[in-house]
């Protein structure tokens, strides 16, 4: 049986080793060292964007809604 494809391969959770910028509100706050954050990598450029836990949860909630809509569309 073929392996099931992972579609969320560009997302991971990391612990910040140093201060990072939260890309949702770049000018308003940072992600401090030792804080877990959501990292979304861009496969075309190799770059990544970091999101603090508060903003990461909003992104994951939207992703869950999008996945549910796909399930419904498939019947």
Biopython code that builds the backbone (N, CA, C, O; Angstrom):
import numpy as np
from Bio.PDB.StructureBuilder import StructureBuilder

atoms = [
    (1, "UNK", "N", (0.849, -1.181, 0.000)),
    (1, "UNK", "CA", (0.000, 0.000, 0.000)),
    (1, "UNK", "C", (0.892, 1.240, 0.000)),
    (1, "UNK", "O", (1.838, 1.303, 0.785)),
    (2, "UNK", "N", (0.622, 2.225, -0.852)),
    (2, "UNK", "CA", (1.449, 3.435, -0.910)),
    (2, "UNK", "C", (1.383, 4.235, 0.386)),
    (2, "UNK", "O", (0.392, 4.198, 1.115)),
    (3, "UNK", "N", (2.448, 4.947, 0.646)),
    (3, "UNK", "CA", (2.510, 5.794, 1.836)),
    (3, "UNK", "C", (1.556, 6.984, 1.686)),
    (3, "UNK", "O", (1.406, 7.535, 0.595)),
    (4, "UNK", "N", (0.919, 7.368, 2.782)),
    (4, "UNK", "CA", (0.013, 8.519, 2.786)),
    (4, "UNK", "C", (0.858, 9.790, 2.776)),
    (4, "UNK", "O", (1.812, 9.914, 3.543)),
    (5, "UNK", "N", (0.514, 10.702, 1.928)),
    (5, "UNK", "CA", (1.267, 11.955, 1.776)),
    (5, "UNK", "C", (0.973, 12.917, 2.923)),
    (5, "UNK", "O", (-0.181, 13.089, 3.315)),
    (6, "UNK", "N", (2.006, 13.536, 3.451)),
    (6, "UNK", "CA", (1.855, 14.564, 4.482)),
    (6, "UNK", "C", (1.753, 15.919, 3.800)),
    (6, "UNK", "O", (2.629, 16.280, 3.014)),
    (7, "UNK", "N", (0.703, 16.675, 4.087)),
    (7, "UNK", "CA", (0.521, 17.983, 3.457)),
    (7, "UNK", "C", (0.969, 19.127, 4.377)),
    (7, "UNK", "O", (1.058, 20.274, 3.936)),
    (8, "UNK", "N", (1.247, 18.829, 5.626)),
    (8, "UNK", "CA", (1.679, 19.861, 6.560)),
    (8, "UNK", "C", (3.177, 19.784, 6.838)),
    (8, "UNK", "O", (3.627, 20.138, 7.927)),
    (9, "UNK", "N", (3.932, 19.333, 5.877)),
    (9, "UNK", "CA", (5.370, 19.145, 6.054)),
    (9, "UNK", "C", (6.160, 20.416, 6.243)),
    (9, "UNK", "O", (7.306, 20.358, 6.690)),
    (10, "UNK", "N", (5.596, 21.555, 5.922)),
    (10, "UNK", "CA", (6.336, 22.816, 6.026)),
    (10, "UNK", "C", (6.148, 23.482, 7.382)),
    (10, "UNK", "O", (6.712, 24.549, 7.623)),
    (11, "UNK", "N", (5.369, 22.876, 8.269)),
    (11, "UNK", "CA", (5.110, 23.454, 9.590)),
    (11, "UNK", "C", (5.773, 22.611, 10.666)),
    (11, "UNK", "O", (5.796, 21.383, 10.588)),
    (12, "UNK", "N", (6.311, 23.293, 11.672)),
    (12, "UNK", "CA", (6.875, 22.594, 12.816)),
    (12, "UNK", "C", (6.806, 23.503, 14.032)),
    (12, "UNK", "O", (6.585, 24.709, 13.915)),
    (13, "UNK", "N", (7.000, 22.904, 15.197)),
    (13, "UNK", "CA", (7.073, 23.664, 16.441)),
    (13, "UNK", "C", (8.507, 23.562, 16.939)),
    (13, "UNK", "O", (9.065, 22.469, 17.035)),
    (14, "UNK", "N", (9.092, 24.701, 17.252)),
    (14, "UNK", "CA", (10.466, 24.755, 17.740)),
    (14, "UNK", "C", (10.518, 25.601, 18.999)),
    (14, "UNK", "O", (9.636, 26.422, 19.249)),
    (15, "UNK", "N", (11.567, 25.389, 19.791)),
    (15, "UNK", "CA", (11.852, 26.264, 20.919)),
    (15, "UNK", "C", (12.889, 27.263, 20.455)),
    (15, "UNK", "O", (13.946, 26.879, 19.954)),
    (16, "UNK", "N", (12.600, 28.525, 20.616)),
    (16, "UNK", "CA", (13.507, 29.584, 20.157)),
    (16, "UNK", "C", (14.802, 29.536, 20.967)),
    (16, "UNK", "O", (14.774, 29.595, 22.196)),
    (17, "UNK", "N", (15.919, 29.432, 20.283)),
    (17, "UNK", "CA", (17.221, 29.447, 20.941)),
    (17, "UNK", "C", (17.685, 30.873, 21.215)),
    (17, "UNK", "O", (18.549, 31.111, 22.059)),
    (18, "UNK", "N", (17.102, 31.803, 20.492)),
    (18, "UNK", "CA", (17.382, 33.228, 20.671)),
    (18, "UNK", "C", (16.100, 33.974, 20.351)),
    (18, "UNK", "O", (15.114, 33.366, 19.934)),
    (19, "UNK", "N", (16.104, 35.266, 20.539)),
    (19, "UNK", "CA", (14.907, 36.053, 20.269)),
    (19, "UNK", "C", (14.569, 36.003, 18.776)),
    (19, "UNK", "O", (15.456, 36.102, 17.928)),
    (20, "UNK", "N", (13.281, 35.850, 18.465)),
    (20, "UNK", "CA", (12.803, 35.818, 17.085)),
    (20, "UNK", "C", (11.702, 36.851, 16.912)),
    (20, "UNK", "O", (11.142, 37.350, 17.888)),
    (21, "UNK", "N", (11.404, 37.162, 15.672)),
    (21, "UNK", "CA", (10.327, 38.093, 15.356)),
    (21, "UNK", "C", (9.065, 37.287, 15.083)),
    (21, "UNK", "O", (9.101, 36.307, 14.339)),
    (22, "UNK", "N", (7.937, 37.699, 15.688)),
    (22, "UNK", "CA", (6.651, 37.107, 15.353)),
    (22, "UNK", "C", (6.173, 37.791, 14.079)),
    (22, "UNK", "O", (5.950, 39.001, 14.067)),
    (23, "UNK", "N", (6.018, 37.026, 13.017)),
    (23, "UNK", "CA", (5.696, 37.618, 11.720)),
    (23, "UNK", "C", (4.245, 38.081, 11.592)),
    (23, "UNK", "O", (3.904, 38.722, 10.599)),
    (24, "UNK", "N", (3.395, 37.782, 12.546)),
    (24, "UNK", "CA", (2.010, 38.271, 12.497)),
    (24, "UNK", "C", (1.970, 39.765, 12.812)),
    (24, "UNK", "O", (1.269, 40.536, 12.157)),
    (25, "UNK", "N", (2.733, 40.151, 13.821)),
    (25, "UNK", "CA", (2.833, 41.562, 14.194)),
    (25, "UNK", "C", (4.308, 41.885, 14.377)),
    (25, "UNK", "O", (4.785, 42.016, 15.505)),
    (26, "UNK", "N", (5.016, 42.010, 13.291)),
    (26, "UNK", "CA", (6.469, 42.155, 13.300)),
    (26, "UNK", "C", (6.959, 43.315, 14.163)),
    (26, "UNK", "O", (8.000, 43.198, 14.809)),
    (27, "UNK", "N", (6.235, 44.420, 14.188)),
    (27, "UNK", "CA", (6.717, 45.602, 14.903)),
    (27, "UNK", "C", (6.273, 45.639, 16.359)),
    (27, "UNK", "O", (6.817, 46.409, 17.151)),
    (28, "UNK", "N", (5.295, 44.822, 16.720)),
    (28, "UNK", "CA", (4.708, 44.934, 18.055)),
    (28, "UNK", "C", (5.353, 44.067, 19.123)),
    (28, "UNK", "O", (5.420, 44.477, 20.282)),
    (29, "UNK", "N", (5.826, 42.890, 18.770)),
    (29, "UNK", "CA", (6.447, 42.041, 19.792)),
    (29, "UNK", "C", (7.346, 40.985, 19.191)),
    (29, "UNK", "O", (7.311, 40.712, 17.991)),
    (30, "UNK", "N", (8.161, 40.391, 20.068)),
    (30, "UNK", "CA", (9.108, 39.350, 19.676)),
    (30, "UNK", "C", (8.764, 38.053, 20.378)),
    (30, "UNK", "O", (7.932, 38.020, 21.285)),
    (31, "UNK", "N", (9.412, 36.991, 19.948)),
    (31, "UNK", "CA", (9.336, 35.699, 20.610)),
    (31, "UNK", "C", (10.637, 35.570, 21.398)),
    (31, "UNK", "O", (11.719, 35.541, 20.811)),
    (32, "UNK", "N", (10.536, 35.494, 22.702)),
    (32, "UNK", "CA", (11.729, 35.461, 23.543)),
    (32, "UNK", "C", (12.402, 34.091, 23.507)),
    (32, "UNK", "O", (11.763, 33.081, 23.211)),
    (33, "UNK", "N", (13.666, 34.072, 23.806)),
    (33, "UNK", "CA", (14.440, 32.837, 23.868)),
    (33, "UNK", "C", (13.784, 31.864, 24.847)),
    (33, "UNK", "O", (13.351, 32.268, 25.927)),
    (34, "UNK", "N", (13.708, 30.588, 24.477)),
    (34, "UNK", "CA", (13.111, 29.564, 25.319)),
    (34, "UNK", "C", (11.622, 29.367, 25.117)),
    (34, "UNK", "O", (11.038, 28.450, 25.694)),
    (35, "UNK", "N", (10.994, 30.214, 24.304)),
    (35, "UNK", "CA", (9.558, 30.122, 24.034)),
    (35, "UNK", "C", (9.320, 29.214, 22.832)),
    (35, "UNK", "O", (10.053, 29.277, 21.844)),
    (36, "UNK", "N", (8.294, 28.368, 22.918)),
    (36, "UNK", "CA", (7.946, 27.556, 21.759)),
    (36, "UNK", "C", (7.253, 28.444, 20.737)),
    (36, "UNK", "O", (6.550, 29.390, 21.092)),
    (37, "UNK", "N", (7.460, 28.128, 19.468)),
    (37, "UNK", "CA", (6.850, 28.917, 18.403)),
    (37, "UNK", "C", (6.554, 28.019, 17.212)),
    (37, "UNK", "O", (7.163, 26.965, 17.033)),
    (38, "UNK", "N", (5.604, 28.467, 16.407)),
    (38, "UNK", "CA", (5.262, 27.787, 15.163)),
    (38, "UNK", "C", (6.172, 28.330, 14.073)),
    (38, "UNK", "O", (6.309, 29.544, 13.917)),
    (39, "UNK", "N", (6.791, 27.434, 13.321)),
    (39, "UNK", "CA", (7.670, 27.824, 12.225)),
    (39, "UNK", "C", (7.066, 27.284, 10.939)),
    (39, "UNK", "O", (6.798, 26.088, 10.820)),
    (40, "UNK", "N", (6.854, 28.179, 9.973)),
    (40, "UNK", "CA", (6.324, 27.788, 8.670)),
    (40, "UNK", "C", (7.400, 28.094, 7.636)),
    (40, "UNK", "O", (7.760, 29.250, 7.414)),
    (41, "UNK", "N", (7.904, 27.033, 7.007)),
    (41, "UNK", "CA", (8.979, 27.189, 6.029)),
    (41, "UNK", "C", (8.409, 27.359, 4.632)),
    (41, "UNK", "O", (7.399, 26.751, 4.278)),
    (42, "UNK", "N", (9.069, 28.191, 3.849)),
    (42, "UNK", "CA", (8.697, 28.399, 2.446)),
    (42, "UNK", "C", (9.579, 27.482, 1.612)),
    (42, "UNK", "O", (10.784, 27.710, 1.516)),
    (43, "UNK", "N", (8.996, 26.439, 1.004)),
    (43, "UNK", "CA", (9.819, 25.476, 0.267)),
    (43, "UNK", "C", (10.508, 26.064, -0.967)),
    (43, "UNK", "O", (11.522, 25.530, -1.418)),
    (44, "UNK", "N", (9.979, 27.140, -1.508)),
    (44, "UNK", "CA", (10.598, 27.709, -2.713)),
    (44, "UNK", "C", (11.819, 28.564, -2.388)),
    (44, "UNK", "O", (12.804, 28.541, -3.125)),
    (45, "UNK", "N", (11.761, 29.322, -1.282)),
    (45, "UNK", "CA", (12.891, 30.194, -0.948)),
    (45, "UNK", "C", (13.787, 29.615, 0.126)),
    (45, "UNK", "O", (14.936, 30.034, 0.268)),
    (46, "UNK", "N", (13.277, 28.655, 0.887)),
    (46, "UNK", "CA", (14.049, 28.100, 1.991)),
    (46, "UNK", "C", (13.956, 28.939, 3.252)),
    (46, "UNK", "O", (14.508, 28.562, 4.285)),
    (47, "UNK", "N", (13.268, 30.068, 3.185)),
    (47, "UNK", "CA", (13.095, 30.926, 4.350)),
    (47, "UNK", "C", (12.013, 30.394, 5.267)),
    (47, "UNK", "O", (11.318, 29.433, 4.940)),
    (48, "UNK", "N", (11.882, 31.027, 6.409)),
    (48, "UNK", "CA", (10.840, 30.611, 7.343)),
    (48, "UNK", "C", (10.280, 31.820, 8.068)),
    (48, "UNK", "O", (10.917, 32.869, 8.160)),
    (49, "UNK", "N", (9.061, 31.642, 8.582)),
    (49, "UNK", "CA", (8.399, 32.679, 9.377)),
    (49, "UNK", "C", (8.030, 32.058, 10.713)),
    (49, "UNK", "O", (7.602, 30.907, 10.782)),
    (50, "UNK", "N", (8.202, 32.833, 11.763)),
    (50, "UNK", "CA", (7.955, 32.378, 13.121)),
    (50, "UNK", "C", (6.726, 33.069, 13.683)),
    (50, "UNK", "O", (6.465, 34.236, 13.388)),
    (51, "UNK", "N", (5.963, 32.327, 14.507)),
    (51, "UNK", "CA", (4.757, 32.875, 15.116)),
    (51, "UNK", "C", (4.719, 32.488, 16.585)),
    (51, "UNK", "O", (4.967, 31.337, 16.943)),
    (52, "UNK", "N", (4.405, 33.464, 17.434)),
    (52, "UNK", "CA", (4.297, 33.227, 18.870)),
    (52, "UNK", "C", (3.123, 32.273, 19.133)),
    (52, "UNK", "O", (2.285, 32.072, 18.255)),
    (53, "UNK", "N", (3.058, 31.683, 20.339)),
    (53, "UNK", "CA", (1.972, 30.742, 20.627)),
    (53, "UNK", "C", (0.572, 31.317, 20.419)),
    (53, "UNK", "O", (-0.303, 30.625, 19.898)),
    (54, "UNK", "N", (0.347, 32.557, 20.813)),
    (54, "UNK", "CA", (-0.978, 33.160, 20.653)),
    (54, "UNK", "C", (-1.387, 33.236, 19.183)),
    (54, "UNK", "O", (-2.494, 32.836, 18.823)),
    (55, "UNK", "N", (-0.507, 33.740, 18.349)),
    (55, "UNK", "CA", (-0.830, 33.859, 16.928)),
    (55, "UNK", "C", (-0.785, 32.502, 16.231)),
    (55, "UNK", "O", (-1.516, 32.275, 15.267)),
    (56, "UNK", "N", (0.065, 31.605, 16.710)),
    (56, "UNK", "CA", (0.138, 30.258, 16.130)),
    (56, "UNK", "C", (-1.186, 29.521, 16.313)),
    (56, "UNK", "O", (-1.639, 28.820, 15.408)),
    (57, "UNK", "N", (-1.804, 29.677, 17.475)),
    (57, "UNK", "CA", (-3.081, 28.997, 17.710)),
    (57, "UNK", "C", (-4.157, 29.504, 16.765)),
    (57, "UNK", "O", (-4.989, 28.722, 16.306)),
    (58, "UNK", "N", (-4.159, 30.784, 16.469)),
    (58, "UNK", "CA", (-5.122, 31.331, 15.506)),
    (58, "UNK", "C", (-4.876, 30.747, 14.112)),
    (58, "UNK", "O", (-5.823, 30.426, 13.394)),
    (59, "UNK", "N", (-3.618, 30.612, 13.740)),
    (59, "UNK", "CA", (-3.274, 30.023, 12.433)),
    (59, "UNK", "C", (-3.724, 28.561, 12.386)),
    (59, "UNK", "O", (-4.291, 28.119, 11.387)),
    (60, "UNK", "N", (-3.473, 27.812, 13.461)),
    (60, "UNK", "CA", (-3.855, 26.399, 13.500)),
    (60, "UNK", "C", (-5.371, 26.230, 13.524)),
    (60, "UNK", "O", (-5.895, 25.280, 12.943)),
    (61, "UNK", "N", (-6.086, 27.145, 14.192)),
    (61, "UNK", "CA", (-7.554, 27.102, 14.168)),
    (61, "UNK", "C", (-8.064, 27.295, 12.743)),
    (61, "UNK", "O", (-8.978, 26.592, 12.313)),
    (62, "UNK", "N", (-7.482, 28.238, 12.011)),
    (62, "UNK", "CA", (-7.886, 28.470, 10.619)),
    (62, "UNK", "C", (-7.569, 27.244, 9.766)),
    (62, "UNK", "O", (-8.364, 26.866, 8.905)),
    (63, "UNK", "N", (-6.417, 26.623, 9.997)),
    (63, "UNK", "CA", (-6.041, 25.421, 9.245)),
    (63, "UNK", "C", (-7.027, 24.280, 9.522)),
    (63, "UNK", "O", (-7.395, 23.536, 8.613)),
    (64, "UNK", "N", (-7.448, 24.149, 10.780)),
    (64, "UNK", "CA", (-8.420, 23.104, 11.127)),
    (64, "UNK", "C", (-9.744, 23.345, 10.413)),
    (64, "UNK", "O", (-10.369, 22.407, 9.919)),
    (65, "UNK", "N", (-10.169, 24.601, 10.359)),
    (65, "UNK", "CA", (-11.400, 24.929, 9.636)),
    (65, "UNK", "C", (-11.265, 24.612, 8.148)),
    (65, "UNK", "O", (-12.187, 24.072, 7.536)),
    (66, "UNK", "N", (-10.111, 24.949, 7.570)),
    (66, "UNK", "CA", (-9.868, 24.668, 6.148)),
    (66, "UNK", "C", (-9.870, 23.167, 5.875)),
    (66, "UNK", "O", (-10.433, 22.720, 4.876)),
    (67, "UNK", "N", (-9.242, 22.385, 6.759)),
    (67, "UNK", "CA", (-9.226, 20.931, 6.586)),
    (67, "UNK", "C", (-10.634, 20.352, 6.704)),
    (67, "UNK", "O", (-11.004, 19.449, 5.954)),
    (68, "UNK", "N", (-11.409, 20.869, 7.640)),
    (68, "UNK", "CA", (-12.797, 20.394, 7.789)),
    (68, "UNK", "C", (-13.600, 20.698, 6.539)),
    (68, "UNK", "O", (-14.401, 19.870, 6.106)),
    (69, "UNK", "N", (-13.402, 21.871, 5.952)),
    (69, "UNK", "CA", (-14.121, 22.218, 4.731)),
    (69, "UNK", "C", (-13.736, 21.277, 3.579)),
    (69, "UNK", "O", (-14.585, 20.912, 2.767)),
    (70, "UNK", "N", (-12.474, 20.893, 3.513)),
    (70, "UNK", "CA", (-12.038, 19.921, 2.490)),
    (70, "UNK", "C", (-12.698, 18.561, 2.716)),
    (70, "UNK", "O", (-13.130, 17.913, 1.762)),
    (71, "UNK", "N", (-12.776, 18.126, 3.984)),
    (71, "UNK", "CA", (-13.433, 16.844, 4.294)),
    (71, "UNK", "C", (-14.902, 16.874, 3.851)),
    (71, "UNK", "O", (-15.406, 15.921, 3.258)),
    (72, "UNK", "N", (-15.566, 17.977, 4.150)),
    (72, "UNK", "CA", (-16.980, 18.110, 3.782)),
    (72, "UNK", "C", (-17.126, 18.085, 2.259)),
    (72, "UNK", "O", (-18.029, 17.439, 1.728)),
    (73, "UNK", "N", (-16.240, 18.786, 1.566)),
    (73, "UNK", "CA", (-16.311, 18.845, 0.102)),
    (73, "UNK", "C", (-16.091, 17.477, -0.539)),
    (73, "UNK", "O", (-16.635, 17.188, -1.605)),
    (74, "UNK", "N", (-15.297, 16.644, 0.114)),
    (74, "UNK", "CA", (-15.062, 15.296, -0.421)),
    (74, "UNK", "C", (-16.232, 14.346, -0.156)),
    (74, "UNK", "O", (-16.305, 13.265, -0.741)),
    (75, "UNK", "N", (-17.115, 14.740, 0.699)),
    (75, "UNK", "CA", (-18.311, 13.951, 0.942)),
    (75, "UNK", "C", (-18.137, 13.040, 2.092)),
    (75, "UNK", "O", (-19.057, 12.297, 2.436)),
]
sb = StructureBuilder()
sb.init_structure("model")
sb.init_model(0)
sb.init_chain("A")
sb.init_seg("    ")
for serial, (resi, resn, name, xyz) in enumerate(atoms, 1):
    if name == "N":
        sb.init_residue(resn, " ", resi, " ")
    sb.init_atom(name, np.array(xyz, "f"), 0.0, 1.0, " ", f" {name:<3s}", serial, name[0])
structure = sb.get_structure()
